[in-house]
Amino acid sequence: MQSANVLLKKIVRSSVLPFAAQHGMKKDLFPLTRSLSLSLCLRQDNSCDPSEKVDLDAWKKVMKSGLQEEVGETVSERKELSSSAAAREMLEMWRLAGRSVPEDISEEQLKTFMECPSKSAQKKYLKYLYLKELYKKNDKRKIEEKKERRLEMQEQASKSDETKRNSFLCVWANSMDRAYSWRVAQSMTFGQPLVFDMSYEKEMSGREVANTVRQIVLSESFNRRSVDPFHIHFCNFQDDSLYHKEFIKHYREAWGKLLLTVTEQCYTDVFPKDKLIYLTADSPKVMKTFDHDKIYIIGSMVDRSIKTGVSLARAKRLGLETAALPLEKYLLWNSGAKNLTLDQMMHILLTLKDTGDWKKALEFVPKRKYCGFVSKPVHELKKTLSLINTLKLGKRREEVRKQFAKNYSKKLTQK
């Protein structure tokens, strides 16, 4: 039996292994040889009949046929791949030559092309694909052209509307600017003066000065657009100061064209003292009505720390009359300071000058600072509230006395 195994190994090495090595299948062949040798050994153990022989020729035929089938499958796959690549190259050459061949062909379309029985069928199929692709391109081109036309029409319509609107707005803006400038020019001759005291630069930081100038710019624009504007005066104004630098930042070249008066002099040197009234929230005197013959002064100061008494001290030092807005008389004031911004003061003074109505004027006070308007003065409301509280406390005391008397009588009866 050992001689038979040795002979079998020699036959496998001499005949099958070279064939498998040529086709790269040597690894898959060793398990077959091992299984064959094991099957022979098992057969030897099961049947010890010496007359039984192994048919080596039949086994060789079986092995060769299996290897040929596997090699044939791999070769067919390679042929299919090579044929598809060759077909794509051929179609690309036809397309470059000017034939009716589509630019993009999917794998399914390529397979159907290769499966066509004749060349005429292949040409017809290619022409069908070419026309289909051409129709799609034409449809896309038409859609894009429609979109472009629509966008052009919209742009032209918007431009025409904008030109009409812009022309109208330009004419209207120019005419209104001329009207505003004419009013302000008249106010410089016949209007009521309004003074901004520009002597508070040392009491403020650079950021506070910038905020002050921003509020003054807003005040000037509101005054310019009003029906009866003030003649604005910037008194105690120094060149090359922080005020001046901030004004140039805002107005630039228009700073020299503003229709207002800028002077280094104090307002006491420009106007008579008996006509000057310094508006300050710290004043004990409350302003009752707006006087068109007086000249009101507003301190150009914005302080976050709320320095009380600065403007009042300056007015007293100069011997000027002071006044405060009647905020408590018309508003239910919340807790907080009664200081207002410069643009709010300008709105209030312009409204008082035009209408003389305190309720309309005080509508420019921020609503977060008060609860609402009152019909009666606040001191009268306080008196009524205190009277109600005293009455409630009096009733409460009587109730406590009666309850104490009842409890005391119960304790006596229990004893």
WOFEN-V66470 format. One record per residue. RES is the residue in one letter. PSI is psi in radians with two decimals (none if undefined). Layout:
BEGIN
{{RES & PSI} {RES & PSI}}
END
This chain:
BEGIN
{{M & -0.61} {Q & -0.67} {S & -0.61} {A & -0.71} {N & -0.73} {V & -0.75} {L & -0.69} {L & -0.72} {K & -0.71} {K & -0.72} {I & -0.74} {V & -0.76} {R & -0.65} {S & -0.54} {S & -0.84} {V & -0.72} {L & -0.73} {P & -0.67} {F & -0.69} {A & -0.59} {A & -0.59} {Q & -0.62} {H & 0.18} {G & 0.68} {M & 0.51} {K & -0.56} {K & -0.62} {D & -0.16} {L & -0.50} {F & -0.68} {P & -0.57} {L & -0.73} {T & -0.69} {R & -0.75} {S & -0.59} {L & -0.78} {S & -0.67} {L & -0.68} {S & -0.62} {L & -0.69} {C & -0.73} {L & -0.68} {R & -0.59} {Q & -0.65} {D & -0.69} {N & -0.79} {S & 2.03} {C & 0.62} {D & 2.00} {P & -0.33} {S & -0.27} {E & 2.32} {K & 2.72} {V & 2.29} {D & 1.62} {L & -0.57} {D & -0.73} {A & -0.67} {W & -0.67} {K & -0.74} {K & -0.73} {V & -0.79} {M & -0.76} {K & -0.67} {S & -0.70} {G & -0.74} {L & -0.68} {Q & -0.66} {E & -0.79} {E & -0.77} {V & -0.64} {G & -0.67} {E & -0.80} {T & -0.70} {V & -0.67} {S & -0.70} {E & -0.76} {R & -0.65} {K & -0.69} {E & -0.78} {L & -0.79} {S & -0.63} {S & -0.68} {S & -0.73} {A & -0.71} {A & -0.65} {A & -0.70} {R & -0.74} {E & -0.70} {M & -0.74} {L & -0.65} {E & -0.70} {M & -0.72} {W & -0.72} {R & -0.72} {L & -0.50} {A & -0.18} {G & 0.14} {R & 2.85} {S & 1.45} {V & 2.32} {P & 2.72} {E & -0.71} {D & 2.14} {I & 2.21} {S & 3.00} {E & -0.69} {E & -0.75} {Q & -0.64} {L & -0.68} {K & -0.77} {T & -0.62} {F & -0.74} {M & -0.45} {E & -0.05} {C & 2.42} {P & -0.44} {S & 2.97} {K & -0.63} {S & -0.67} {A & -0.69} {Q & -0.73} {K & -0.73} {K & -0.72} {Y & -0.73} {L & -0.68} {K & -0.67} {Y & -0.81} {L & -0.66} {Y & -0.79} {L & -0.67} {K & -0.79} {E & -0.66} {L & -0.72} {Y & -0.71} {K & -0.75} {K & -0.70} {N & -0.72} {D & -0.77} {K & -0.72} {R & -0.72} {K & -0.72} {I & -0.75} {E & -0.68} {E & -0.70} {K & -0.74} {K & -0.76} {E & -0.73} {R & -0.74} {R & -0.76} {L & -0.69} {E & -0.73} {M & -0.74} {Q & -0.74} {E & -0.74} {Q & -0.73} {A & -0.76} {S & -0.67} {K & -0.73} {S & -0.75} {D & -0.73} {E & -0.71} {T & -0.71} {K & -0.83} {R & -0.78} {N & -0.70} {S & -0.76} {F & -0.76} {L & -0.68} {C & -0.77} {V & -0.78} {W & -0.76} {A & -0.73} {N & -0.74} {S & -0.71} {M & -0.67} {D & -0.71} {R & -0.71} {A & -0.77} {Y & -0.78} {S & -0.66} {W & -0.70} {R & -0.79} {V & -0.66} {A & -0.69} {Q & -0.66} {S & -0.50} {M & -0.37} {T & -0.74} {F & -0.11} {G & 2.96} {Q & 2.26} {P & 2.59} {L & 2.17} {V & 2.35} {F & 2.06} {D & 1.96} {M & 0.61} {S & 0.40} {Y & 0.40} {E & -0.61} {K & -0.43} {E & -0.01} {M & 2.78} {S & 3.03} {G & -0.64} {R & -0.68} {E & -0.61} {V & -0.74} {A & -0.71} {N & -0.66} {T & -0.80} {V & -0.65} {R & -0.72} {Q & -0.62} {I & -0.65} {V & -0.75} {L & -0.71} {S & -0.71} {E & -0.67} {S & -0.69} {F & -0.73} {N & -0.64} {R & -0.54} {R & -0.01} {S & 2.90} {V & -0.75} {D & 1.49} {P & 2.81} {F & 2.80} {H & 1.80} {I & 2.37} {H & 2.27} {F & 1.75} {C & 2.74} {N & 0.61} {F & 2.16} {Q & 2.42} {D & 2.65} {D & 0.43} {S & 3.04} {L & -0.63} {Y & -0.85} {H & -0.76} {K & -0.72} {E & -0.64} {F & -0.69} {I & -0.62} {K & -0.68} {H & -0.84} {Y & -0.50} {R & -2.08} {E & -0.37} {A & -0.07} {W & -0.68} {G & -0.13} {K & 0.07} {L & 2.44} {L & 1.26} {L & 2.96} {T & 2.21} {V & 2.20} {T & 2.65} {E & -0.21} {Q & 2.78} {C & 2.70} {Y & -0.41} {T & -0.40} {D & -0.30} {V & -0.68} {F & 2.73} {P & 2.52} {K & -0.54} {D & -0.23} {K & -0.10} {L & 2.37} {I & 2.11} {Y & 2.06} {L & 2.05} {T & 2.51} {A & -0.27} {D & 0.00} {S & 2.41} {P & -0.31} {K & 2.31} {V & 2.38} {M & 2.17} {K & -0.85} {T & 2.83} {F & 2.19} {D & 2.08} {H & -0.25} {D & -0.20} {K & 2.85} {I & 1.99} {Y & 2.50} {I & 2.34} {I & 2.26} {G & 2.15} {S & 1.34} {M & 2.36} {V & 1.99} {D & 2.22} {R & -0.46} {S & -0.11} {I & 1.31} {K & 1.84} {T & 2.50} {G & 0.02} {V & -0.90} {S & -0.61} {L & -0.71} {A & -0.68} {R & -0.73} {A & -0.71} {K & -0.66} {R & -0.58} {L & -0.07} {G & 0.70} {L & 2.72} {E & 2.48} {T & 2.82} {A & 2.65} {A & 2.67} {L & 2.51} {P & 1.16} {L & -0.73} {E & -0.39} {K & -0.57} {Y & -0.23} {L & 2.49} {L & 1.59} {W & 2.39} {N & 3.12} {S & 2.36} {G & 2.96} {A & 2.69} {K & 0.47} {N & 2.40} {L & 2.78} {T & 2.90} {L & -0.67} {D & -0.57} {Q & -0.69} {M & -0.68} {M & -0.75} {H & -0.78} {I & -0.78} {L & -0.68} {L & -0.70} {T & -0.71} {L & -0.66} {K & -0.64} {D & -0.72} {T & -0.60} {G & 0.20} {D & 2.09} {W & -0.59} {K & -0.74} {K & -0.66} {A & -0.71} {L & 0.01} {E & -0.31} {F & -0.07} {V & 2.36} {P & 2.34} {K & -0.27} {R & -0.26} {K & -0.20} {Y & 2.80} {C & -0.53} {G & 3.14} {F & 2.70} {V & 2.58} {S & -0.49} {K & 2.76} {P & 2.69} {V & -0.59} {H & -0.58} {E & -0.69} {L & -0.66} {K & -0.70} {K & -0.79} {T & -0.69} {L & -0.72} {S & -0.65} {L & -0.74} {I & -0.72} {N & -0.70} {T & -0.70} {L & -0.73} {K & -0.74} {L & -0.66} {G & -0.79} {K & -0.66} {R & -0.69} {R & -0.73} {E & -0.71} {E & -0.70} {V & -0.70} {R & -0.78} {K & -0.74} {Q & -0.69} {F & -0.68} {A & -0.72} {K & -0.82} {N & -0.68} {Y & -0.68} {S & -0.64} {K & -0.72} {K & -0.68} {L & -0.72} {T & -0.62} {Q & -0.65} {K & none}}
END
